[in-house]
Amino acid sequence: MKWSSGFDLRPSVPMLCLALVLGIGAVSWVWLRGVHAQNRQGRLAHLCAFTLFLCFDLVLFGAFTRLSDSGLGCPDWPGCYGFVSPLGAGVDIDAAHQLMPQGPVSWAKAWIEMIHRYAAMTVGFLILILFIETWREGRKQGRRGVGENKPMGAQLWCASLSLLWVMLQGLFGALTVTSKLFPAIVSLHLLGGMTLLVLLVIQWRVYAGWVGSLNVLSIFAPEPAVDRAEPTASKANRLGWGGWLLLGACALLIQLALGAWVSTNYAVLACQTFPLCQEQWWPEMNFSQGFELWRPLGLTALQEPLVFQALTAIHYAHRLMAYAVFLVLGILSVRVYTSGHRKAALVLVGLLLLQFLSGLSNVVLDWPMIGAILHVAGASALVITLTWMGLGYLETRRREASTGHAPQSLHAS
């Protein structure tokens, strides 16, 4: 692999100052919005929820950046031709656009790429603030001997892991540009964004436990008709969908990796019919080329052009895995529904329907932008939902084991 010398650190200090301004503005807004919170822990929980929301939006805007071919709108990092914004890089942008009018550089693409970087910097700053404030509050709690909230408690571990991960994610973002959209790097960057969503969901739930009660995403509350006098053993049996949840999470992880590989190799339109592909149930495919992981975009490791059959293999593998994901998560939704957690089941079914319709629109409507972004949004929402369900399930089991009675709700803090 030949790396590009795309690192230009001249705008680093102004970029950090810009990140500071954006981050302080976001923190101030959240702090004012959370003024009704009883203590600092409550405000931290609100700040974490806002960071999760902004990270979700960042994942979607990253998809828009990729789909609009704006990933190299500014071919250096962290700035744009050595400037903080495209405004200072006008001469370079005009020259690159005149040289290649249909190429990756234009004013619009440069702004899209830089807005994505500004948003990423803001998310990183918010995660840093969460780490600092969690550490400070943990020290206060530890000095007062309040509960188990000591400096190296669960809150600080979660905040530390999120901070380390967002730094790693920033590194992969830089490599995405300097490696000229190397598929393996871009795919890891996409999966890293999904992982950050998982970490922020866990961190949010830990903060919710810290403040005692933060009734958010209460989709796990069972319906009122549940018989509270039901024997404990029967209630425990109703919660026996943990295996399907684990299987669904594993299937979703594989599907996310395949989806990232489809996107980074631009293989969406290799099959433009459904359920057949190229009018066949099993079209001609080249899996060895398609899943050769360490190679440049559009080429094999030997620098030969990637054959169309390789793109077909990439697309069709993603489609076949989608059937398995729908089957497993469909069964999970039924098990969750019959266990009394109907809202959670309906959310899961709704997200599966969104994924089917948006994925189908990508195939039969020639990959419309809105359909592709909705497909990413659905995948991200599934990641958040399964993570939240998993945490609720584990907390339910823990409380059940400690008390000997099944709790009334999976939304235990």
C-alpha positions in Angstrom: 0.0 0.0 0.0 1.3 3.4 -0.9 0.5 6.1 1.5 -0.1 9.7 0.5 1.7 12.5 2.2 -1.6 14.1 3.1 -0.7 15.3 6.6 -0.4 19.0 6.8 -0.2 20.1 10.4 0.0 23.8 9.8 -3.7 24.4 10.7 -3.6 22.2 13.8 -3.6 25.0 16.4 -6.5 27.0 14.7 -8.4 23.7 14.3 -8.0 22.9 18.0 -9.2 26.5 18.8 -12.2 26.0 16.6 -13.0 22.7 18.3 -12.8 24.4 21.6 -15.3 27.1 20.6 -17.7 24.6 19.1 -17.4 22.3 22.1 -17.8 25.0 24.7 -20.9 26.2 22.8 -22.4 22.7 22.9 -21.6 22.1 26.5 -23.0 25.5 27.5 -26.2 24.7 25.7 -26.6 21.3 27.3 -25.7 22.7 30.7 -28.4 25.3 30.4 -31.0 22.8 29.1 -30.2 20.5 32.0 -30.5 23.3 34.6 -33.4 21.4 36.1 -31.1 18.5 36.9 -30.7 18.1 40.7 -26.9 17.7 40.6 -23.8 17.6 38.4 -24.3 13.9 37.7 -27.7 14.6 36.1 -26.1 17.2 33.9 -23.4 14.7 32.9 -26.2 12.3 31.9 -27.8 14.9 29.8 -24.5 15.8 28.2 -23.8 12.1 27.4 -27.3 11.8 25.8 -26.6 14.9 23.6 -23.2 13.5 22.7 -24.8 10.2 21.6 -27.4 12.2 19.5 -24.6 14.2 17.9 -22.5 11.0 17.2 -25.6 9.4 15.6 -25.9 12.5 13.3 -22.2 12.4 12.6 -22.5 8.8 11.4 -25.2 9.9 9.0 -23.3 12.9 7.8 -20.3 10.6 7.3 -22.5 8.5 5.0 -23.6 11.6 3.2 -19.9 12.6 2.8 -19.1 9.3 1.3 -22.1 9.0 -0.9 -21.6 12.5 -2.4 -18.0 11.5 -3.2 -16.7 14.3 -0.8 -14.3 12.1 1.1 -11.4 13.7 -0.7 -12.9 17.2 -1.0 -10.0 18.4 1.0 -7.2 15.9 0.2 -5.0 16.7 3.2 -5.6 16.5 7.0 -6.6 18.0 9.4 -7.3 21.2 7.4 -8.1 22.0 3.8 -5.0 22.6 1.7 -3.3 23.8 4.9 -6.2 26.1 5.9 -8.8 25.9 8.6 -11.7 26.2 6.1 -12.1 26.1 2.3 -12.3 29.9 2.3 -8.6 30.1 2.5 -8.0 27.3 0.0 -9.9 28.9 -2.9 -6.9 29.0 -5.3 -6.1 25.3 -4.7 -9.7 24.2 -4.9 -10.3 26.1 -8.2 -7.1 24.7 -9.7 -8.0 21.1 -8.7 -11.5 21.5 -10.0 -10.4 22.9 -13.3 -7.9 20.1 -13.8 -10.6 17.4 -13.1 -14.1 18.9 -13.3 -15.7 15.6 -12.4 -13.0 14.8 -9.8 -13.2 14.6 -6.0 -12.5 18.3 -5.4 -15.0 21.1 -5.7 -16.2 23.9 -3.4 -19.3 21.9 -2.4 -17.3 18.7 -1.6 -14.7 20.7 0.3 -17.3 22.2 2.5 -19.1 18.9 3.1 -15.8 17.2 4.1 -14.8 20.0 6.4 -18.2 20.2 8.1 -17.9 16.5 8.8 -14.5 17.2 10.4 -15.9 20.1 12.5 -18.7 17.8 13.7 -16.2 15.1 14.6 -14.0 17.5 16.5 -17.1 18.6 18.5 -18.0 15.0 19.4 -14.4 14.4 20.5 -14.4 17.6 22.6 -17.7 16.6 24.3 -16.3 13.1 25.1 -13.2 14.7 26.6 -15.4 17.0 28.8 -17.3 13.9 29.9 -14.1 12.2 30.9 -12.8 15.3 32.8 -16.1 16.0 34.6 -16.6 12.3 35.4 -13.1 12.1 36.9 -13.8 15.2 39.0 -17.1 14.0 40.2 -15.7 10.6 40.9 -13.1 12.1 43.2 -15.7 14.1 45.1 -17.8 11.0 45.5 -14.8 9.0 46.6 -13.8 11.5 49.2 -17.3 11.6 50.6 -17.5 7.8 50.6 -20.8 8.0 48.7 -21.8 4.5 47.6 -19.4 2.8 45.3 -18.7 5.9 43.1 -15.0 6.1 43.6 -12.5 7.7 41.2 -12.0 4.5 39.2 -15.6 3.4 39.2 -17.7 2.2 36.3 -18.4 5.8 35.2 -14.7 6.6 34.8 -13.9 3.4 33.0 -16.7 4.0 30.5 -15.6 7.6 30.0 -12.0 6.6 29.6 -12.8 3.9 27.0 -15.0 6.3 25.0 -12.2 8.9 25.0 -9.6 6.4 23.9 -11.9 5.1 21.2 -12.8 8.5 19.8 -9.0 9.3 19.5 -8.6 6.0 17.6 -11.5 7.0 15.4 -9.9 10.3 14.7 -6.7 8.5 13.6 -8.7 6.3 11.2 -10.5 9.4 9.9 -7.1 10.9 9.0 -5.9 7.6 7.4 -9.1 7.5 5.4 -8.0 10.8 3.7 -4.3 10.1 3.4 -4.7 6.6 2.1 -7.0 7.9 -0.7 -10.1 6.0 0.5 -8.4 2.6 1.0 -11.4 0.3 1.4 -10.1 -1.6 4.5 -9.3 1.7 6.3 -12.7 3.3 5.4 -14.6 0.1 6.5 -12.8 0.1 9.8 -13.6 3.8 10.2 -17.3 3.1 9.6 -17.3 0.2 12.1 -15.5 2.4 14.5 -18.3 4.9 14.4 -20.8 2.1 15.2 -18.6 1.0 18.1 -18.5 4.6 19.4 -22.3 4.5 19.5 -22.3 1.4 21.6 -19.8 2.9 24.0 -21.8 6.0 24.4 -25.0 4.0 25.0 -23.3 2.1 27.8 -21.8 5.3 29.2 -25.3 6.9 29.2 -26.8 4.0 31.0 -24.1 4.0 33.6 -24.7 7.7 34.2 -28.4 6.9 34.5 -27.6 4.5 37.3 -25.3 7.1 38.9 -28.1 9.7 39.3 -30.5 7.1 40.6 -33.3 7.4 38.1 -33.2 8.8 34.6 -36.3 7.5 32.8 -35.2 7.7 29.2 -35.9 5.2 26.4 -38.4 3.4 28.6 -39.3 1.0 25.9 -38.6 -1.9 28.2 -41.5 -1.3 30.5 -43.9 -4.2 30.3 -47.6 -3.7 29.7 -49.9 -3.1 32.7 -51.7 -6.4 32.0 -48.7 -8.4 33.2 -49.7 -10.5 36.2 -47.5 -9.4 39.1 -48.5 -12.5 41.1 -47.0 -14.8 38.5 -44.5 -17.2 40.0 -40.8 -16.2 39.9 -39.8 -19.2 37.8 -42.4 -18.4 35.2 -41.2 -14.7 35.0 -37.6 -15.9 34.6 -38.7 -18.1 31.7 -40.3 -15.1 30.1 -36.9 -13.4 30.0 -35.2 -16.3 28.2 -34.5 -14.4 25.0 -30.9 -13.5 26.0 -29.6 -16.2 23.6 -31.5 -14.7 20.7 -30.3 -11.3 21.7 -26.7 -12.4 21.6 -27.1 -14.2 18.3 -28.8 -11.2 16.8 -26.0 -8.9 18.0 -23.4 -11.2 16.4 -25.4 -11.4 13.1 -25.8 -7.6 13.1 -22.0 -7.2 13.6 -21.3 -9.4 10.6 -23.9 -7.6 8.5 -22.4 -4.2 9.5 -19.0 -5.3 8.3 -20.4 -6.6 5.0 -22.4 -3.4 4.6 -19.3 -1.3 5.2 -17.5 -3.4 2.6 -20.3 -2.9 0.1 -20.3 0.9 0.6 -16.5 1.4 0.5 -16.3 -0.6 -2.7 -19.3 1.0 -4.3 -20.9 -2.3 -4.9 -24.5 -1.3 -4.2 -25.5 -1.3 -7.9 -23.9 -4.7 -8.7 -27.4 -6.2 -8.3 -30.3 -4.0 -9.5 -33.2 -6.4 -9.1 -34.7 -8.2 -6.1 -34.9 -11.0 -5.0 -33.0 -12.1 -8.1 -29.6 -10.6 -8.9 -28.8 -10.1 -12.6 -31.9 -12.2 -13.3 -30.3 -15.2 -11.4 -30.6 -16.7 -8.0 -26.8 -17.4 -8.0 -25.1 -14.9 -10.4 -21.5 -15.3 -11.5 -19.3 -14.1 -8.6 -15.6 -13.8 -7.7 -15.3 -14.1 -4.0 -11.5 -14.2 -3.9 -11.2 -10.8 -5.5 -14.2 -9.3 -3.8 -13.0 -10.2 -0.3 -9.3 -9.6 -0.8 -9.2 -7.1 2.1 -5.8 -5.3 1.7 -6.0 -3.7 -1.7 -6.6 -0.2 -3.2 -10.0 1.0 -4.2 -11.1 -0.6 -7.5 -7.9 -2.7 -7.8 -6.6 -6.0 -6.7 -3.4 -6.3 -4.5 -1.5 -6.8 -7.8 -2.8 -3.5 -9.1 -5.1 -5.1 -11.6 -8.7 -3.7 -12.1 -11.3 -5.4 -10.0 -13.7 -7.5 -12.1 -17.4 -6.9 -12.0 -18.0 -10.4 -10.6 -16.1 -9.3 -7.5 -18.5 -6.5 -6.9 -21.4 -8.9 -7.4 -19.9 -11.2 -4.7 -19.6 -8.3 -2.3 -23.2 -7.2 -2.8 -24.7 -10.7 -2.8 -22.9 -11.7 0.4 -24.5 -8.7 2.1 -27.9 -9.6 0.8 -27.7 -13.2 1.9 -26.6 -12.2 5.4 -29.5 -9.8 5.5 -31.9 -12.8 5.3 -30.2 -14.3 8.3 -30.3 -11.0 10.3 -34.0 -10.6 9.5 -34.8 -14.2 10.6 -32.8 -13.9 13.9 -34.0 -10.4 14.9 -37.6 -11.3 13.8 -37.6 -14.3 16.2 -36.1 -12.0 18.9 -38.8 -9.5 18.4 -41.5 -12.2 18.9 -39.8 -13.5 22.0 -39.5 -10.0 23.4 -43.1 -9.3 22.6 -44.4 -12.4 24.2 -42.3 -11.6 27.3 -44.4 -8.5 27.9 -42.0 -5.9 26.5 -44.2 -4.9 23.6 -42.8 -1.4 23.0 -39.3 -2.8 22.6 -40.6 -5.5 20.1 -42.4 -2.9 18.0 -39.3 -0.6 17.9 -37.3 -3.6 16.7 -39.9 -4.6 14.0 -40.1 -1.0 12.8 -36.3 -0.7 12.4 -36.3 -4.0 10.5 -39.0 -2.7 8.2 -37.0 0.5 7.6 -33.9 -1.5 6.7 -35.8 -3.6 4.3 -37.5 -0.7 2.5 -34.4 1.5 2.4 -32.2 -1.4 1.3 -34.7 -2.3 -1.5 -34.9 1.3 -2.6 -31.1 1.3 -3.0 -31.3 -1.6 -5.3 -34.3 -0.9 -7.5 -34.1 2.9 -7.5 -30.4 3.2 -8.5 -29.1 4.1 -5.0 -31.0 7.3 -4.1 -29.2 9.5 -1.6 -32.2 9.5 0.9 -32.6 5.8 0.7 -28.9 5.2 1.3 -28.8 7.6 4.3 -31.9 6.0 5.8 -30.3 2.6 5.5 -27.3 3.8 7.5 -29.7 5.5 10.0 -31.6 2.2 10.4 -28.4 0.2 11.0 -27.2 2.8 13.6 -30.6 2.7 15.3 -30.4 -1.1 15.5 -27.0 -0.9 17.1 -28.3 1.5 19.7 -31.5 -0.5 20.3 -29.8 -3.9 20.7 -27.2 -2.4 23.0 -29.8 -0.8 25.2 -31.8 -4.1 25.2 -28.7 -6.0 26.2 -27.9 -3.7 29.0 -31.5 -3.9 30.3 -31.5 -7.6 30.0 -28.2 -8.0 32.0 -29.4 -5.6 34.7 -32.7 -7.5 35.0 -30.8 -10.8 35.4 -28.5 -9.2 37.9 -31.3 -7.9 40.0 -33.2 -11.1 39.7 -30.2 -13.1 41.0 -29.6 -10.7 43.9 -33.2 -10.5 45.1 -34.7 -13.8 44.0 -37.6 -12.0 42.4 -38.0 -10.9 38.8 -38.1 -7.1 38.5 -41.2 -5.4 37.1 -39.3 -3.7 34.2 -36.3 -4.2 32.1 -35.7 -0.5 32.5 -33.8 -0.9 35.8 -31.3 1.8 36.4 
